[in-house]
């Protein structure tokens, strides 16, 4: 939404600095999100992410682990926003699945480790718009009564309205949050969270009777629709790197709830109250489908020489490493000390067996190594690559035992059965699971029912 649109004033972030005692901070999320995506995928591949089997939400230890590998950290030091969102996004996007309380990469998730991150992020946003994994309003914990029956509308239509509001922003221009709210109301993008006026009475602050939002003047647009919009923008659009954001501390940032009963006891209504302005960046333009090509802004210079790869297969990081880098190296190499890891055929094969690829590792070394890789190391990598894929798991089969060689020959010579099985040795046949029913039917017709 540009400055020419009614209700929107596009200004640089500095203009809001005069209105808050807390100096606004600006986060350019486009490149941070792409780096963080790969880091969180690696964390998931290492088996470090756990979520509730019931709610599929990450636990405190998982949130802390994710926050530790995020590029630039979470938006607030002691508040989980991006660190909460990433495990949810991986699940909604089909990049990870929950098994026994632990997230594991799916084939799509493993493929994402080696494909351009912007492609994966665009898919994650589209899948998030259509998911039913989470109602973002539930993250505004001070609004109580949300679990009561027939209170909240479906989240998916609401979420899509926020997505349309994002698509209406003018790329590259800052828009104040209050200006965005004004434009959404003017254009009918109204993510109503309550099913009816009666449902409003079940939502409350502090006390279900005195703090009910059903009273006249106590359920303004910014308090409900606005808080929902803030959550989607801050926790998911910004985490995925679609919008650059300006934010302040949430405490005292908004006062639209102060006149509600119990509001005076709250220093904020949500952790998202500090979002003050947004700007649609090139990654957002691409992910929202506004262009078919991604034209990124210049990426910050990536520091080179973070590791030194020696001819004896040691990888040395004298100045330490970011958590995401250390996680990757620990996947492919054995740790000798805090700053030294060593490569071996066994360590590489172990990583491959867990679903990683050598392309992922080579790309990192090409970027992070201070010098070209020694010949001994490239030979080790090439030799390991040649071994990969020579043995393949083609899936489960049924092993059928025949009483004698004559019966086996009879079965494989039958015109109906020869296409359904493969002979193995003198008395055994192999049948794939998807052909077992047809095999049973054909053997019955032959006069030899399968026992």
Secondary structure, 3 states (H helix, E strand, C coil): CCCCCCCCCCCCHHHHHHHCCCCCEEECHHHHHHHHHHHHHHHHHCCCCEECCCCCCECHHHHHHHHHHCCCCCCECCECCHHHHHHHHHHHCCCEEEECCEEEECHHHHHHCCCCHHHHHHHHHHHHHCCCCCCHHHHCCCCECCCCCCCECCHHHHHHHHHHHHHCCCCCCEEEHHHHHHHHHHCCCCCCCECCHHHHCCCECCCCCCCECCCCCCCCCCCCHHHHHHHHHHHHHCCCCCEEEEECCCCCCCCCCCCCCCHHHCCCCCCCCCEEEEEECHHHHHHCCCCCCCCCCCCCCCCCCCEEECCCCEEECCCCCCHHHHHHHHHHCEECCCCEEECCHHHHHHHHHCCCCHHHHHHHHHHHECCCCCHHHHHHHHHHHHHCCCCCCCCCEEEEECCCHHHHHHHHHCCCCCCCCEEECCCEEEEEHHHHHHHHHHHHHHCCCCC
